[in-house]
Amino acid sequence: MPGQPGSMHDDRPTATLPALVEHGYEVWLWIDARVAGFPVQARRMLGHRIVDAALDALTATTEAAYLPRGLARVARLDCANRSLTVLRILLRGARDRKHLSVEQHEHVMNLVDDWGRQIGGWLRAERGRPGHG
């Protein structure tokens, strides 16, 4: 049936999307565990914003998975990208404030950048479809 998972007419990119959502979930878990170790004041302010940005990106990525091809999906992927940009800035601040080590920051930035590249690839594919320029 058209629109059913795994069918030839399925609007979701089944080969990459579950992995993309899973990757975002793993990034959020890593971030949440690190933020729990921040000093109380940093956890209340910066940590809360970092976790929110990761959850916003994860939510938008997951929602895009369940939308049909089109402008709504592109909008959710754009939202995920914006959330990742905010997340990168906040993580940089956490490193500069010494709440994350340089090694932790490099690790999480590699994870976030990989997530962003996957979203970017999906966005390019969506925008390359007729009517989605």
C-alpha positions in Angstrom: 0.0 0.0 0.0 1.3 3.5 -0.7 2.6 5.3 2.3 3.2 2.1 4.3 6.6 1.6 5.8 8.8 -0.4 3.4 6.5 0.0 0.4 7.8 1.4 -2.8 5.7 4.5 -2.3 6.8 5.1 1.3 7.6 8.9 1.7 10.2 8.2 4.4 13.8 7.5 3.5 13.8 4.1 5.3 17.4 3.3 4.7 18.8 6.4 6.5 16.1 7.8 8.7 16.0 5.3 11.6 19.8 5.6 11.8 19.6 9.4 11.8 17.0 9.5 14.6 19.0 6.9 16.5 22.2 8.9 16.1 20.4 12.0 17.5 19.1 10.0 20.4 22.7 8.8 21.2 24.0 12.4 21.0 21.2 13.6 23.4 22.0 10.7 25.9 25.7 11.6 25.9 25.0 15.3 26.4 22.4 14.7 29.1 24.9 12.5 31.1 27.7 15.2 30.8 25.4 18.0 31.8 24.4 16.1 35.0 28.0 16.6 36.1 28.1 20.3 35.6 28.2 22.5 38.7 24.7 23.3 40.0 24.6 26.9 38.8 25.9 25.9 35.3 23.5 23.0 35.2 20.5 25.3 35.9 21.5 27.9 33.3 23.8 26.6 30.5 23.2 22.9 31.0 19.4 23.3 30.7 19.8 25.2 27.5 22.2 22.6 26.1 19.9 19.8 26.8 16.9 21.7 25.4 18.8 22.4 22.1 19.7 18.7 21.8 16.1 17.7 22.5 14.8 20.3 20.0 17.0 18.9 17.3 16.0 15.4 18.1 12.3 16.3 18.2 12.5 18.0 14.8 14.5 15.2 13.3 12.0 12.6 14.6 9.0 14.7 13.4 10.5 15.0 9.9 10.6 11.2 9.8 6.8 11.0 10.0 6.0 13.8 7.6 5.3 13.2 3.9 7.8 14.6 1.4 7.3 18.3 1.0 7.7 21.7 2.6 6.6 20.6 6.1 9.4 18.0 6.1 11.9 20.6 4.9 10.8 23.0 7.5 11.3 20.5 10.3 14.8 19.6 9.0 15.6 23.3 8.8 14.5 23.6 12.5 16.7 20.7 13.4 19.7 22.4 11.7 19.0 25.7 13.6 18.8 23.7 16.9 22.2 22.1 16.1 23.7 25.5 15.4 22.5 26.7 18.8 23.8 23.5 20.4 27.2 24.0 18.9 27.5 27.5 20.3 26.3 26.4 23.8 28.8 23.5 23.8 31.6 25.8 22.9 30.6 28.0 25.9 30.6 24.9 28.1 34.1 24.1 27.0 35.3 27.7 27.4 33.7 27.8 31.0 35.6 24.5 31.7 32.4 22.4 32.2 33.5 20.2 29.3 37.1 19.1 28.7 38.7 19.8 25.4 38.5 16.1 24.6 34.8 15.9 25.6 34.1 18.9 23.5 35.9 17.5 20.4 34.0 14.2 20.9 30.6 15.7 21.1 31.3 18.2 18.3 32.2 15.3 16.0 28.9 13.6 16.9 26.9 16.8 16.4 28.7 17.6 13.1 27.9 14.1 11.9 24.3 14.6 12.8 24.3 17.9 10.9 25.9 16.4 7.8 23.2 13.7 7.8 20.4 16.2 8.1 22.1 18.4 5.4 22.2 15.4 3.0 18.5 14.7 3.7 17.7 18.4 3.1 19.6 18.5 -0.2 17.7 15.4 -1.3 14.3 16.9 -0.3 15.1 20.2 -2.0 16.3 18.4 -5.1 12.8 17.0 -5.7 10.6 18.7 -8.2 8.5 21.5 -6.5 10.8 21.8 -3.5 13.4 24.2 -4.8 
